[in-house]
Amino acid sequence: MARYKVDITGINTSELEVLDKSTTDKLFQRYHEGDVKAKEELINGNLRLVLSTLQRFSNSKYNMDDLFQVGVIGLIKAIENFDTSLNLRLSTYAVPLIMGEVKRYIRDNTQVRVSRSIKDLAYKIIRFQDEYLSMNGTLPSNEEIAKYFNISEYEISYALDSLKDAMSIFEPIYNDGGDTIYLSDQIADTKDLASDKDMLISLRKALQKIKTREKEILISRFIVGKTQMEIADSLGISQAQVSRIEKNAIENVRKLIK
């Protein structure tokens, strides 16, 4: 079992207290009577619950100390809202709240920053898909979703993509004990290097001939890797304007390199 141990800085997890049901019930009674110390004892007596919930993230890239603090917030919310009149164990009620807080933290701290409004739209689309599937036995088409929310099909794709985790091109995808293969190795096109160099030279010349703002947006989008919304925020214009400028820029570059 030692290999599943979650290490938290400054805490000897093996010495954490574990409350039995009888003690938990008594502490909740004291807490509901206004005893603040009882709440503290409930929190300290259920920290192992947070640790067990974090086991699935023990081999992840996230800092376990940070996840532990976030998980404790979920535990506190569970204790504050737990209904002792229900025939339910605290752990059964608390684990989803702890996991929810941790997942929310991870979602909001990914490398690619996406505006809250875009993410909210994505969740609304997913909820609509679930309700539509429940009523009709099939998922709605993008056209139906676009009509329902009065948005374009591009905005549907953009919103749903905002919920995906970013992957570095230097992400290792295979290692047999020898040389590691990275994602960049898989997406690189090495079929015709001479042709690629000619295209690169033509592309650089074309970028020097298009408008400055078009060039800035293309570099931000396809070299820096910014989203249209991030570019819009930095330039003080709308996402629709960025999209239009980007489209025109691509068309102008295409004409110049023909």
Protein Blocks (a to p, Z undefined) as FASTA:
>chain_A
ZZmpccdehiafklpccddfklmmmmmmmmmnopaklmmmmmmmmmmmmmmmmmmmmmmm
bdfklmmmmmmmmmmmmmmmpcfkbccdfklmmmmmmmmmmmmmmmmmcfbdcdfklmmm
mmmmmmmmmmmmmmnopacdfklmmmmnopafklmmmmmmmmpccddfklcfbdehiacd
dfklmmpcckbmmlmmmmmmmmmmmmmmmcfklmmmmmmmmmnopafklmmmmnopafkl
mmmmmmmmmmmmmmmmZZ
